Structures are given as C-alpha cells and as structure tokens.
C-alpha cells in the first residue's frame, strides 16, 4: 500500500497561484508514476498532470503553460505549481500514484484538497 498526504489547496483570486504538495509513504519503491487529477461538481475526475519515474510528463491541454508538475524523489513528494488560475480550475484535486505488484498495476489516491478560484 501507498499512503498519500496532500497539502496546499485553498482559495485564490483569478490569476493567482497555488502550489500543491503530495507526500508518499509505504511501498514507495513500487511507484512508477505520480500525478494530479481533479474533479469539479458534476464532472468526471480528469487528469491534470502526471510524471513517471523516468521523468516523462503529461499535462491536460487546459493547463499547459500554466501548471508545472515536479517531483522530489528524495522526499517522495510530487508538486503541482499552478499559475494563472482561472475559475474553471476550481475543483477537488487528488494526488494519484500508480504502483506495480508482480504483473499488476495498482492505483492509489489521496484524500483530495479543495482549490477554489474566485472571480
């Protein structure tokens, strides 16, 4: 099992910035990717940004150029720097990791942190 603890959400005005952090513990040696998803009311959970242990990065089109994902392997922590926030970025943001176990892949989720962008 992998435990994920998120921090950094909050209320910010349009155009502002926030940085989310997610610290992993447990079977961290089995982690092959970490990332952030978000879910707004009435919407499905969607990928915001992801980073693999090889350093490959992927972003949702809606956040490219505004959000930056990074990882501190020594701290087993992934960050999401969010700049130029818009009201449509308002959502609960979830940290996610994918781990391997034999021939299977497993998903792990944090508890979620609320990000609210006011107009």
C-alpha positions, 0 to 999 in steps of 0.5 A: 500500500501507498499512503498519500498526504496532500497539502496546499489547496485553498482559495485564490483570486483569478490569476493567482497561484497555488502550489500543491504538495503530495507526500508518499509513504509505504511501498514507495519503491513500487511507484512508477508514476505520480500525478494530479487529477481533479474533479469539479461538481458534476464532472468526471475526475480528469487528469491534470498532470502526471510524471513517471519515474523516468521523468516523462510528463503529461499535462491536460491541454487546459493547463499547459503553460500554466501548471508545472508538475515536479517531483522530489524523489528524495522526499517522495513528494510530487508538486503541482505549481499552478499559475494563472488560475482561472475559475474553471480550475476550481475543483477537488484535486487528488494526488494519484500514484500508480504502483506495480505488484508482480504483473499488476498495476495498482492505483492509489489516491489521496484524500483530495484538497479543495482549490477554489478560484474566485472571480 
